Amino acid sequence: MDKNSLSHTKWECKYHLVFAPKYRRQIVYGQIKQDVANILSMLCKRKGIEIIEAE
């Protein structure tokens, strides 16, 4: 996480990402769900992003 500060301010940047497909059908809950999870995990590792929670 980014922990930054200035003379009168401190902040920690966190992001909330929601993946919501246009048509939420049972197909998303099969192999595609696992594929999306693997892709997002791989991209986060490349960028040095820590996944705090995933559901």
C-alpha positions in Angstrom: 0.0 0.0 0.0 1.1 3.6 -0.5 1.7 5.3 2.8 2.4 9.0 2.1 2.6 12.1 4.2 3.0 15.8 3.9 3.6 18.4 6.6 -0.1 18.3 7.8 -1.5 15.3 6.1 -1.1 11.5 6.1 -2.9 9.0 3.9 -2.9 5.4 2.9 -4.2 4.6 -0.6 -6.5 1.6 -0.9 -8.7 0.6 -3.8 -11.9 -1.4 -4.0 -12.3 -3.3 -7.3 -15.6 -4.9 -8.3 -15.8 -7.2 -11.3 -19.4 -7.4 -12.4 -20.0 -9.0 -15.9 -22.9 -7.6 -18.0 -24.8 -10.8 -18.0 -24.4 -12.6 -14.6 -25.1 -16.2 -15.4 -24.0 -19.5 -14.1 -21.3 -19.7 -16.7 -19.3 -17.1 -14.8 -19.3 -19.4 -11.7 -17.5 -22.3 -13.4 -14.1 -22.3 -15.1 -14.3 -18.7 -16.2 -14.4 -17.5 -12.6 -11.2 -19.4 -11.9 -9.6 -18.0 -15.0 -10.5 -14.4 -14.1 -9.1 -15.0 -10.6 -5.8 -16.3 -12.0 -5.5 -13.4 -14.4 -6.2 -10.7 -11.8 -3.8 -12.4 -9.4 -1.0 -12.5 -12.0 -1.5 -8.9 -12.9 -1.4 -7.8 -9.3 1.8 -9.7 -8.7 3.4 -8.0 -11.8 2.5 -4.5 -10.5 3.4 -5.3 -6.9 -0.2 -4.9 -5.6 -1.2 -6.7 -2.5 -4.7 -8.4 -2.5 -6.1 -8.0 1.0 -9.4 -9.9 0.4 -11.0 -11.6 -2.5 -14.3 -13.3 -2.8 
